[in-house]
Amino acid sequence: MTKKKAPDYGNATWEYVTYAPRGSTCSACLREVRAMEPVRRGAFERAPGNPVVVYRHAEHCPRGAGA
Ligand SMILES: [Zn+2]
């Protein structure tokens, strides 16, 4: 039923650059973020009052820049 595709985080608010918790994945390329890779922290509301935190490679994302 569900197609496998990257979630749409287009409405996320991207905040500061930080390091993701171990085991986090980049929302753009869906690869696991390594321990020393900087990520940009983002938050968006999947449902009202229920913000979800996501991470995206701050640099060197295999998905490419500008995505
Ligand atoms: Zn990435």
N, CA, C, O and the ligand as a Tripos MOL2 file, in Angstrom:
@<TRIPOS>MOLECULE
protein
  269   267    68     0     0
PROTEIN
NO_CHARGES

@<TRIPOS>ATOM
      1 N           0.8250   -1.2020    0.0000 N.3       1 MET1
      2 CA          0.0000    0.0000    0.0000 C.3       1 MET1
      3 C           0.8640    1.2590    0.0000 C.2       1 MET1
      4 O           0.6140    2.2160   -0.7320 O.2       1 MET1
      5 N           1.8840    1.2190    0.8460 N.am      2 THR2
      6 CA          2.7030    2.4180    0.9570 C.3       2 THR2
      7 C           3.8950    2.3440    0.0180 C.2       2 THR2
      8 O           4.6460    1.3680    0.0110 O.2       2 THR2
      9 N           4.0460    3.3640   -0.7490 N.am      3 LYS3
     10 CA          5.2170    3.4600   -1.6120 C.3       3 LYS3
     11 C           6.4140    3.9030   -0.7890 C.2       3 LYS3
     12 O           6.3110    4.7420    0.1060 O.2       3 LYS3
     13 N           7.5480    3.3140   -1.1220 N.am      4 LYS4
     14 CA          8.7480    3.7090   -0.4090 C.3       4 LYS4
     15 C           9.3410    4.9380   -1.0800 C.2       4 LYS4
     16 O           9.8370    4.8760   -2.2050 O.2       4 LYS4
     17 N           9.2790    6.0220   -0.3860 N.am      5 LYS5
     18 CA          9.8790    7.2370   -0.9230 C.3       5 LYS5
     19 C          10.2460    8.1460    0.2260 C.2       5 LYS5
     20 O           9.7770    7.9710    1.3510 O.2       5 LYS5
     21 N          11.0700    9.0950   -0.0610 N.am      6 ALA6
     22 CA         11.5060   10.0180    0.9750 C.3       6 ALA6
     23 C          10.3190   10.8250    1.4730 C.2       6 ALA6
     24 O           9.5070   11.3100    0.6860 O.2       6 ALA6
     25 N          10.2320   10.9580    2.7730 N.am      7 PRO7
     26 CA          9.1490   11.7670    3.3270 C.3       7 PRO7
     27 C           9.2620   13.2090    2.8480 C.2       7 PRO7
     28 O          10.3500   13.7000    2.5480 O.2       7 PRO7
     29 N           8.1480   13.8530    2.7850 N.am      8 ASP8
     30 CA          8.1490   15.2480    2.3630 C.3       8 ASP8
     31 C           8.3440   16.1530    3.5770 C.2       8 ASP8
     32 O           7.4490   16.3350    4.4030 O.2       8 ASP8
     33 N           9.5330   16.7020    3.6480 N.am      9 TYR9
     34 CA          9.8230   17.6290    4.7350 C.3       9 TYR9
     35 C           9.9240   19.0530    4.1950 C.2       9 TYR9
     36 O          10.6180   19.9030    4.7520 O.2       9 TYR9
     37 N           9.2280   19.2790    3.1200 N.am     10 GLY10
     38 CA          9.3550   20.5740    2.4620 C.3      10 GLY10
     39 C           8.9400   21.7400    3.3280 C.2      10 GLY10
     40 O           9.4010   22.8640    3.1300 O.2      10 GLY10
     41 N           8.0690   21.4790    4.2880 N.am     11 ASN11
     42 CA          7.6120   22.5830    5.1310 C.3      11 ASN11
     43 C           8.3830   22.6680    6.4440 C.2      11 ASN11
     44 O           8.0030   23.4020    7.3560 O.2      11 ASN11
     45 N           9.4550   21.9190    6.5240 N.am     12 ALA12
     46 CA         10.2280   21.9450    7.7540 C.3      12 ALA12
     47 C          10.9130   23.2910    7.9340 C.2      12 ALA12
     48 O          11.2770   23.9640    6.9690 O.2      12 ALA12
     49 N          11.0720   23.6520    9.1670 N.am     13 THR13
     50 CA         11.8380   24.8430    9.4910 C.3      13 THR13
     51 C          13.2350   24.4010    9.8870 C.2      13 THR13
     52 O          13.4110   23.7000   10.8830 O.2      13 THR13
     53 N          14.2260   24.8090    9.1100 N.am     14 TRP14
     54 CA         15.5890   24.3640    9.3770 C.3      14 TRP14
     55 C          16.2640   25.3390   10.3010 C.2      14 TRP14
     56 O          16.2960   26.5430   10.0450 O.2      14 TRP14
     57 N          16.7950   24.8210   11.3630 N.am     15 GLU15
     58 CA         17.3380   25.6610   12.4080 C.3      15 GLU15
     59 C          18.8590   25.6430   12.3950 C.2      15 GLU15
     60 O          19.4850   25.9540   11.3810 O.2      15 GLU15
     61 N          19.4330   25.2840   13.5020 N.am     16 TYR16
     62 CA         20.8770   25.3880   13.6270 C.3      16 TYR16
     63 C          21.5910   24.1000   13.2110 C.2      16 TYR16
     64 O          20.9870   23.0340   13.0870 O.2      16 TYR16
     65 N          22.8660   24.2430   13.0090 N.am     17 VAL17
     66 CA         23.6950   23.0810   12.6790 C.3      17 VAL17
     67 C          24.1930   22.4510   13.9710 C.2      17 VAL17
     68 O          24.6740   23.1350   14.8750 O.2      17 VAL17
     69 N          24.0680   21.1470   14.0350 N.am     18 THR18
     70 CA         24.4360   20.4480   15.2620 C.3      18 THR18
     71 C          24.8970   19.0430   14.9020 C.2      18 THR18
     72 O          25.1760   18.7610   13.7360 O.2      18 THR18
     73 N          24.9780   18.1830   15.8660 N.am     19 TYR19
     74 CA         25.2550   16.7790   15.6060 C.3      19 TYR19
     75 C          24.0310   15.9570   15.9930 C.2      19 TYR19
     76 O          23.4260   16.1620   17.0450 O.2      19 TYR19
     77 N          23.6930   15.0400   15.1320 N.am     20 ALA20
     78 CA         22.4980   14.2440   15.3640 C.3      20 ALA20
     79 C          22.7840   13.1360   16.3690 C.2      20 ALA20
     80 O          23.9200   12.6780   16.4890 O.2      20 ALA20
     81 N          21.7620   12.7100   17.0820 N.am     21 PRO21
     82 CA         21.9240   11.5430   17.9490 C.3      21 PRO21
     83 C          22.3010   10.3190   17.1250 C.2      21 PRO21
     84 O          21.9630   10.2100   15.9460 O.2      21 PRO21
     85 N          22.9960    9.4230   17.7620 N.am     22 ARG22
     86 CA         23.4400    8.2090   17.0910 C.3      22 ARG22
     87 C          22.2420    7.4530   16.5030 C.2      22 ARG22
     88 O          21.2220    7.2570   17.1630 O.2      22 ARG22
     89 N          22.3980    7.0440   15.2630 N.am     23 GLY23
     90 CA         21.3360    6.2810   14.6240 C.3      23 GLY23
     91 C          20.3490    7.1300   13.8470 C.2      23 GLY23
     92 O          19.4190    6.6040   13.2340 O.2      23 GLY23
     93 N          20.5460    8.4530   13.8690 N.am     24 SER24
     94 CA         19.6560    9.3120   13.1130 C.3      24 SER24
     95 C          19.9390    9.1970   11.6210 C.2      24 SER24
     96 O          21.0470    8.8510   11.2130 O.2      24 SER24
     97 N          18.9420    9.4870   10.8280 N.am     25 THR25
     98 CA         19.1320    9.4610    9.3870 C.3      25 THR25
     99 C          18.8630   10.8390    8.8030 C.2      25 THR25
    100 O          18.0680   11.6230    9.3210 O.2      25 THR25
    101 N          19.5600   11.1000    7.7020 N.am     26 CYS26
    102 CA         19.3480   12.3440    6.9760 C.3      26 CYS26
    103 C          18.0100   12.2740    6.2450 C.2      26 CYS26
    104 O          17.7080   11.2730    5.5950 O.2      26 CYS26
    105 N          17.2200   13.3190    6.3480 N.am     27 SER27
    106 CA         15.8930   13.2860    5.7380 C.3      27 SER27
    107 C          15.9430   13.4590    4.2260 C.2      27 SER27
    108 O          14.9560   13.2080    3.5340 O.2      27 SER27
    109 N          17.0870   13.8860    3.7200 N.am     28 ALA28
    110 CA         17.1980   14.0920    2.2770 C.3      28 ALA28
    111 C          17.6490   12.8270    1.5650 C.2      28 ALA28
    112 O          17.0500   12.4230    0.5690 O.2      28 ALA28
    113 N          18.6980   12.2080    2.0730 N.am     29 CYS29
    114 CA         19.2590   11.0390    1.3910 C.3      29 CYS29
    115 C          18.9160    9.7340    2.1090 C.2      29 CYS29
    116 O          19.1740    8.6480    1.5890 O.2      29 CYS29
    117 N          18.3390    9.8440    3.2970 N.am     30 LEU30
    118 CA         17.8960    8.6860    4.0650 C.3      30 LEU30
    119 C          19.0400    7.7780    4.4820 C.2      30 LEU30
    120 O          18.8300    6.6020    4.7810 O.2      30 LEU30
    121 N          20.2410    8.3200    4.5020 N.am     31 ARG31
    122 CA         21.3750    7.5510    4.9930 C.3      31 ARG31
    123 C          21.6140    7.8830    6.4600 C.2      31 ARG31
    124 O          21.2640    8.9540    6.9560 O.2      31 ARG31
    125 N          22.2130    6.9380    7.1080 N.am     32 GLU32
    126 CA         22.5080    7.1690    8.5130 C.3      32 GLU32
    127 C          23.5800    8.2380    8.6670 C.2      32 GLU32
    128 O          24.5700    8.2600    7.9350 O.2      32 GLU32
    129 N          23.3670    9.1090    9.6170 N.am     33 VAL33
    130 CA         24.3270   10.1800    9.8580 C.3      33 VAL33
    131 C          25.4410    9.6520   10.7380 C.2      33 VAL33
    132 O          25.1990    9.0510   11.7850 O.2      33 VAL33
    133 N          26.6700    9.8870   10.2930 N.am     34 ARG34
    134 CA         27.8020    9.4180   11.0850 C.3      34 ARG34
    135 C          28.0200   10.3300   12.2790 C.2      34 ARG34
    136 O          27.5290   11.4570   12.3430 O.2      34 ARG34
    137 N          28.7730    9.7950   13.2110 N.am     35 ALA35
    138 CA         28.9160   10.4530   14.5050 C.3      35 ALA35
    139 C          29.4610   11.8710   14.3820 C.2      35 ALA35
    140 O          29.0180   12.7710   15.0950 O.2      35 ALA35
    141 N          30.4040   12.0690   13.4960 N.am     36 MET36
    142 CA         31.0500   13.3740   13.4390 C.3      36 MET36
    143 C          30.5840   14.2260   12.2580 C.2      36 MET36
    144 O          31.2390   15.2020   11.8910 O.2      36 MET36
    145 N          29.4590   13.8510   11.6730 N.am     37 GLU37
    146 CA         28.9550   14.6340   10.5580 C.3      37 GLU37
    147 C          27.9930   15.7100   11.0560 C.2      37 GLU37
    148 O          27.0210   15.4040   11.7460 O.2      37 GLU37
    149 N          28.2570   16.9420   10.7160 N.am     38 PRO38
    150 CA         27.3340   17.9980   11.1180 C.3      38 PRO38
    151 C          26.0190   17.8860   10.3460 C.2      38 PRO38
    152 O          26.0040   17.5550    9.1610 O.2      38 PRO38
    153 N          24.9500   18.1620   11.0240 N.am     39 VAL39
    154 CA         23.6350   18.1280   10.3970 C.3      39 VAL39
    155 C          22.8870   19.4260   10.7210 C.2      39 VAL39
    156 O          23.1800   20.1130   11.6990 O.2      39 VAL39
    157 N          21.9380   19.7230    9.8840 N.am     40 ARG40
    158 CA         21.0640   20.8340   10.1790 C.3      40 ARG40
    159 C          19.8040   20.2730   10.8420 C.2      40 ARG40
    160 O          19.1870   19.3280   10.3490 O.2      40 ARG40
    161 N          19.4550   20.8600   11.9290 N.am     41 ARG41
    162 CA         18.2940   20.3790   12.6670 C.3      41 ARG41
    163 C          17.0480   21.0580   12.1180 C.2      41 ARG41
    164 O          17.0190   22.2730   11.9220 O.2      41 ARG41
    165 N          16.0400   20.2690   11.8780 N.am     42 GLY42
    166 CA         14.7920   20.8270   11.3780 C.3      42 GLY42
    167 C          13.6250   20.3470   12.2030 C.2      42 GLY42
    168 O          13.6710   19.2760   12.8080 O.2      42 GLY42
    169 N          12.5900   21.1390   12.2220 N.am     43 ALA43
    170 CA         11.3780   20.7490   12.9300 C.3      43 ALA43
    171 C          10.1700   21.1270   12.0850 C.2      43 ALA43
    172 O          10.1140   22.2060   11.4950 O.2      43 ALA43
    173 N           9.2290   20.2350   12.0420 N.am     44 PHE44
    174 CA          7.9840   20.5690   11.3560 C.3      44 PHE44
    175 C           6.8390   19.9060   12.0890 C.2      44 PHE44
    176 O           7.0450   18.9800   12.8730 O.2      44 PHE44
    177 N           5.6470   20.3750   11.8380 N.am     45 GLU45
    178 CA          4.4880   19.8220   12.5250 C.3      45 GLU45
    179 C           3.7710   18.8450   11.6180 C.2      45 GLU45
    180 O           3.1310   19.2360   10.6420 O.2      45 GLU45
    181 N           3.8840   17.5860   11.9480 N.am     46 ARG46
    182 CA          3.1420   16.5670   11.2160 C.3      46 ARG46
    183 C           1.6690   16.6690   11.5740 C.2      46 ARG46
    184 O           0.7870   16.4480   10.7440 O.2      46 ARG46
    185 N           1.4320   17.0070   12.8200 N.am     47 ALA47
    186 CA          0.0840   17.2720   13.2880 C.3      47 ALA47
    187 C           0.1790   18.4530   14.2410 C.2      47 ALA47
    188 O           1.2310   18.6820   14.8380 O.2      47 ALA47
    189 N          -0.9030   19.2030   14.3900 N.am     48 PRO48
    190 CA         -0.8560   20.3760   15.2700 C.3      48 PRO48
    191 C          -0.4010   20.0080   16.6800 C.2      48 PRO48
    192 O          -0.9270   19.0800   17.2940 O.2      48 PRO48
    193 N           0.5700   20.7420   17.1750 N.am     49 GLY49
    194 CA          1.0570   20.5120   18.5300 C.3      49 GLY49
    195 C           1.9450   19.3010   18.6630 C.2      49 GLY49
    196 O           2.2860   18.8870   19.7710 O.2      49 GLY49
    197 N           2.3270   18.7220   17.5140 N.am     50 ASN50
    198 CA          3.1380   17.5210   17.5600 C.3      50 ASN50
    199 C           4.3400   17.6630   16.6240 C.2      50 ASN50
    200 O           4.4170   16.9940   15.5940 O.2      50 ASN50
    201 N           5.2620   18.5280   16.9860 N.am     51 PRO51
    202 CA          6.4150   18.7560   16.1110 C.3      51 PRO51
    203 C           7.3320   17.5450   16.0400 C.2      51 PRO51
    204 O           7.5520   16.8500   17.0320 O.2      51 PRO51
    205 N           7.8490   17.3150   14.8720 N.am     52 VAL52
    206 CA          8.7770   16.2120   14.6500 C.3      52 VAL52
    207 C          10.1320   16.8080   14.3000 C.2      52 VAL52
    208 O          10.2330   17.7080   13.4670 O.2      52 VAL52
    209 N          11.1530   16.3030   14.9380 N.am     53 VAL53
    210 CA         12.5050   16.7850   14.6720 C.3      53 VAL53
    211 C          13.1690   15.8910   13.6350 C.2      53 VAL53
    212 O          13.1640   14.6650   13.7520 O.2      53 VAL53
    213 N          13.7260   16.5140   12.6400 N.am     54 VAL54
    214 CA         14.4400   15.7680   11.6060 C.3      54 VAL54
    215 C          15.8260   16.3680   11.4300 C.2      54 VAL54
    216 O          16.0960   17.4930   11.8500 O.2      54 VAL54
    217 N          16.6880   15.5950   10.8030 N.am     55 TYR55
    218 CA         18.0490   16.0610   10.5690 C.3      55 TYR55
    219 C          18.3900   15.9190    9.0980 C.2      55 TYR55
    220 O          17.8820   15.0440    8.3980 O.2      55 TYR55
    221 N          19.2530   16.7960    8.6590 N.am     56 ARG56
    222 CA         19.7090   16.7250    7.2790 C.3      56 ARG56
    223 C          21.1870   17.0780    7.2610 C.2      56 ARG56
    224 O          21.6320   17.9690    7.9830 O.2      56 ARG56
    225 N          21.9410   16.3730    6.4310 N.am     57 HIS57
    226 CA         23.3670   16.6850    6.3440 C.3      57 HIS57
    227 C          23.5770   18.1710    6.0910 C.2      57 HIS57
    228 O          22.9760   18.7400    5.1800 O.2      57 HIS57
    229 N          24.4080   18.7850    6.8750 N.am     58 ALA58
    230 CA         24.7040   20.1970    6.6840 C.3      58 ALA58
    231 C          25.6600   20.3880    5.5210 C.2      58 ALA58
    232 O          25.6800   21.4440    4.8880 O.2      58 ALA58
    233 N          26.4370   19.3800    5.2490 N.am     59 GLU59
    234 CA         27.3690   19.4370    4.1340 C.3      59 GLU59
    235 C          27.6260   18.0270    3.6370 C.2      59 GLU59
    236 O          27.4640   17.0570    4.3770 O.2      59 GLU59
    237 N          28.0270   17.9220    2.3800 N.am     60 HIS60
    238 CA         28.3810   16.6340    1.7900 C.3      60 HIS60
    239 C          27.2140   15.6400    1.8220 C.2      60 HIS60
    240 O          27.4210   14.4460    2.0400 O.2      60 HIS60
    241 N          26.0180   16.1200    1.6100 N.am     61 CYS61
    242 CA         24.9050   15.1810    1.5050 C.3      61 CYS61
    243 C          24.9590   14.5020    0.1510 C.2      61 CYS61
    244 O          25.0180   15.1730   -0.8790 O.2      61 CYS61
    245 N          24.9390   13.1730    0.1420 N.am     62 PRO62
    246 CA         25.0130   12.4430   -1.1380 C.3      62 PRO62
    247 C          23.8710   12.7890   -2.0800 C.2      62 PRO62
    248 O          23.9740   12.6000   -3.2920 O.2      62 PRO62
    249 N          22.8060   13.2870   -1.5290 N.am     63 ARG63
    250 CA         21.6540   13.6500   -2.3500 C.3      63 ARG63
    251 C          21.9430   14.8990   -3.1860 C.2      63 ARG63
    252 O          21.2740   15.1610   -4.1860 O.2      63 ARG63
    253 N          22.9340   15.6500   -2.7650 N.am     64 GLY64
    254 CA         23.2950   16.8430   -3.5170 C.3      64 GLY64
    255 C          22.8600   18.1110   -2.8200 C.2      64 GLY64
    256 O          22.0440   18.0930   -1.8990 O.2      64 GLY64
    257 N          23.4160   19.1980   -3.2750 N.am     65 ALA65
    258 CA         23.1380   20.4860   -2.6380 C.3      65 ALA65
    259 C          21.8390   21.0680   -3.1680 C.2      65 ALA65
    260 O          21.3820   20.7520   -4.2670 O.2      65 ALA65
    261 N          21.2740   21.9190   -2.3530 N.am     66 GLY66
    262 CA         20.1040   22.6780   -2.7770 C.3      66 GLY66
    263 C          18.7960   21.9190   -2.7490 C.2      66 GLY66
    264 O          17.7640   22.4560   -3.1510 O.2      66 GLY66
    265 N          18.8150   20.6900   -2.2860 N.am     67 ALA67
    266 CA         17.5930   19.9070   -2.2360 C.3      67 ALA67
    267 C          16.7110   20.3470   -1.0710 C.2      67 ALA67
    268 O          15.6300   19.7930   -0.8710 O.2      67 ALA67
    269 ZN         22.0300   13.5010    3.4870 Zn       68 ZN68
@<TRIPOS>BOND
     1     1     2 1
     2     2     3 1
     3     3     4 2
     4     3     5 am
     5     5     6 1
     6     6     7 1
     7     7     8 2
     8     7     9 am
     9     9    10 1
    10    10    11 1
    11    11    12 2
    12    11    13 am
    13    13    14 1
    14    14    15 1
    15    15    16 2
    16    15    17 am
    17    17    18 1
    18    18    19 1
    19    19    20 2
    20    19    21 am
    21    21    22 1
    22    22    23 1
    23    23    24 2
    24    23    25 am
    25    25    26 1
    26    26    27 1
    27    27    28 2
    28    27    29 am
    29    29    30 1
    30    30    31 1
    31    31    32 2
    32    31    33 am
    33    33    34 1
    34    34    35 1
    35    35    36 2
    36    35    37 am
    37    37    38 1
    38    38    39 1
    39    39    40 2
    40    39    41 am
    41    41    42 1
    42    42    43 1
    43    43    44 2
    44    43    45 am
    45    45    46 1
    46    46    47 1
    47    47    48 2
    48    47    49 am
    49    49    50 1
    50    50    51 1
    51    51    52 2
    52    51    53 am
    53    53    54 1
    54    54    55 1
    55    55    56 2
    56    55    57 am
    57    57    58 1
    58    58    59 1
    59    59    60 2
    60    59    61 am
    61    61    62 1
    62    62    63 1
    63    63    64 2
    64    63    65 am
    65    65    66 1
    66    66    67 1
    67    67    68 2
    68    67    69 am
    69    69    70 1
    70    70    71 1
    71    71    72 2
    72    71    73 am
    73    73    74 1
    74    74    75 1
    75    75    76 2
    76    75    77 am
    77    77    78 1
    78    78    79 1
    79    79    80 2
    80    79    81 am
    81    81    82 1
    82    82    83 1
    83    83    84 2
    84    83    85 am
    85    85    86 1
    86    86    87 1
    87    87    88 2
    88    87    89 am
    89    89    90 1
    90    90    91 1
    91    91    92 2
    92    91    93 am
    93    93    94 1
    94    94    95 1
    95    95    96 2
    96    95    97 am
    97    97    98 1
    98    98    99 1
    99    99   100 2
   100    99   101 am
   101   101   102 1
   102   102   103 1
   103   103   104 2
   104   103   105 am
   105   105   106 1
   106   106   107 1
   107   107   108 2
   108   107   109 am
   109   109   110 1
   110   110   111 1
   111   111   112 2
   112   111   113 am
   113   113   114 1
   114   114   115 1
   115   115   116 2
   116   115   117 am
   117   117   118 1
   118   118   119 1
   119   119   120 2
   120   119   121 am
   121   121   122 1
   122   122   123 1
   123   123   124 2
   124   123   125 am
   125   125   126 1
   126   126   127 1
   127   127   128 2
   128   127   129 am
   129   129   130 1
   130   130   131 1
   131   131   132 2
   132   131   133 am
   133   133   134 1
   134   134   135 1
   135   135   136 2
   136   135   137 am
   137   137   138 1
   138   138   139 1
   139   139   140 2
   140   139   141 am
   141   141   142 1
   142   142   143 1
   143   143   144 2
   144   143   145 am
   145   145   146 1
   146   146   147 1
   147   147   148 2
   148   147   149 am
   149   149   150 1
   150   150   151 1
   151   151   152 2
   152   151   153 am
   153   153   154 1
   154   154   155 1
   155   155   156 2
   156   155   157 am
   157   157   158 1
   158   158   159 1
   159   159   160 2
   160   159   161 am
   161   161   162 1
   162   162   163 1
   163   163   164 2
   164   163   165 am
   165   165   166 1
   166   166   167 1
   167   167   168 2
   168   167   169 am
   169   169   170 1
   170   170   171 1
   171   171   172 2
   172   171   173 am
   173   173   174 1
   174   174   175 1
   175   175   176 2
   176   175   177 am
   177   177   178 1
   178   178   179 1
   179   179   180 2
   180   179   181 am
   181   181   182 1
   182   182   183 1
   183   183   184 2
   184   183   185 am
   185   185   186 1
   186   186   187 1
   187   187   188 2
   188   187   189 am
   189   189   190 1
   190   190   191 1
   191   191   192 2
   192   191   193 am
   193   193   194 1
   194   194   195 1
   195   195   196 2
   196   195   197 am
   197   197   198 1
   198   198   199 1
   199   199   200 2
   200   199   201 am
   201   201   202 1
   202   202   203 1
   203   203   204 2
   204   203   205 am
   205   205   206 1
   206   206   207 1
   207   207   208 2
   208   207   209 am
   209   209   210 1
   210   210   211 1
   211   211   212 2
   212   211   213 am
   213   213   214 1
   214   214   215 1
   215   215   216 2
   216   215   217 am
   217   217   218 1
   218   218   219 1
   219   219   220 2
   220   219   221 am
   221   221   222 1
   222   222   223 1
   223   223   224 2
   224   223   225 am
   225   225   226 1
   226   226   227 1
   227   227   228 2
   228   227   229 am
   229   229   230 1
   230   230   231 1
   231   231   232 2
   232   231   233 am
   233   233   234 1
   234   234   235 1
   235   235   236 2
   236   235   237 am
   237   237   238 1
   238   238   239 1
   239   239   240 2
   240   239   241 am
   241   241   242 1
   242   242   243 1
   243   243   244 2
   244   243   245 am
   245   245   246 1
   246   246   247 1
   247   247   248 2
   248   247   249 am
   249   249   250 1
   250   250   251 1
   251   251   252 2
   252   251   253 am
   253   253   254 1
   254   254   255 1
   255   255   256 2
   256   255   257 am
   257   257   258 1
   258   258   259 1
   259   259   260 2
   260   259   261 am
   261   261   262 1
   262   262   263 1
   263   263   264 2
   264   263   265 am
   265   265   266 1
   266   266   267 1
   267   267   268 2
@<TRIPOS>SUBSTRUCTURE
     1 MET1         2 RESIDUE 1 A MET
     2 THR2         6 RESIDUE 1 A THR
     3 LYS3        10 RESIDUE 1 A LYS
     4 LYS4        14 RESIDUE 1 A LYS
     5 LYS5        18 RESIDUE 1 A LYS
     6 ALA6        22 RESIDUE 1 A ALA
     7 PRO7        26 RESIDUE 1 A PRO
     8 ASP8        30 RESIDUE 1 A ASP
     9 TYR9        34 RESIDUE 1 A TYR
    10 GLY10       38 RESIDUE 1 A GLY
    11 ASN11       42 RESIDUE 1 A ASN
    12 ALA12       46 RESIDUE 1 A ALA
    13 THR13       50 RESIDUE 1 A THR
    14 TRP14       54 RESIDUE 1 A TRP
    15 GLU15       58 RESIDUE 1 A GLU
    16 TYR16       62 RESIDUE 1 A TYR
    17 VAL17       66 RESIDUE 1 A VAL
    18 THR18       70 RESIDUE 1 A THR
    19 TYR19       74 RESIDUE 1 A TYR
    20 ALA20       78 RESIDUE 1 A ALA
    21 PRO21       82 RESIDUE 1 A PRO
    22 ARG22       86 RESIDUE 1 A ARG
    23 GLY23       90 RESIDUE 1 A GLY
    24 SER24       94 RESIDUE 1 A SER
    25 THR25       98 RESIDUE 1 A THR
    26 CYS26      102 RESIDUE 1 A CYS
    27 SER27      106 RESIDUE 1 A SER
    28 ALA28      110 RESIDUE 1 A ALA
    29 CYS29      114 RESIDUE 1 A CYS
    30 LEU30      118 RESIDUE 1 A LEU
    31 ARG31      122 RESIDUE 1 A ARG
    32 GLU32      126 RESIDUE 1 A GLU
    33 VAL33      130 RESIDUE 1 A VAL
    34 ARG34      134 RESIDUE 1 A ARG
    35 ALA35      138 RESIDUE 1 A ALA
    36 MET36      142 RESIDUE 1 A MET
    37 GLU37      146 RESIDUE 1 A GLU
    38 PRO38      150 RESIDUE 1 A PRO
    39 VAL39      154 RESIDUE 1 A VAL
    40 ARG40      158 RESIDUE 1 A ARG
    41 ARG41      162 RESIDUE 1 A ARG
    42 GLY42      166 RESIDUE 1 A GLY
    43 ALA43      170 RESIDUE 1 A ALA
    44 PHE44      174 RESIDUE 1 A PHE
    45 GLU45      178 RESIDUE 1 A GLU
    46 ARG46      182 RESIDUE 1 A ARG
    47 ALA47      186 RESIDUE 1 A ALA
    48 PRO48      190 RESIDUE 1 A PRO
    49 GLY49      194 RESIDUE 1 A GLY
    50 ASN50      198 RESIDUE 1 A ASN
    51 PRO51      202 RESIDUE 1 A PRO
    52 VAL52      206 RESIDUE 1 A VAL
    53 VAL53      210 RESIDUE 1 A VAL
    54 VAL54      214 RESIDUE 1 A VAL
    55 TYR55      218 RESIDUE 1 A TYR
    56 ARG56      222 RESIDUE 1 A ARG
    57 HIS57      226 RESIDUE 1 A HIS
    58 ALA58      230 RESIDUE 1 A ALA
    59 GLU59      234 RESIDUE 1 A GLU
    60 HIS60      238 RESIDUE 1 A HIS
    61 CYS61      242 RESIDUE 1 A CYS
    62 PRO62      246 RESIDUE 1 A PRO
    63 ARG63      250 RESIDUE 1 A ARG
    64 GLY64      254 RESIDUE 1 A GLY
    65 ALA65      258 RESIDUE 1 A ALA
    66 GLY66      262 RESIDUE 1 A GLY
    67 ALA67      266 RESIDUE 1 A ALA
    68 ZN68       269 GROUP 0 **** ****
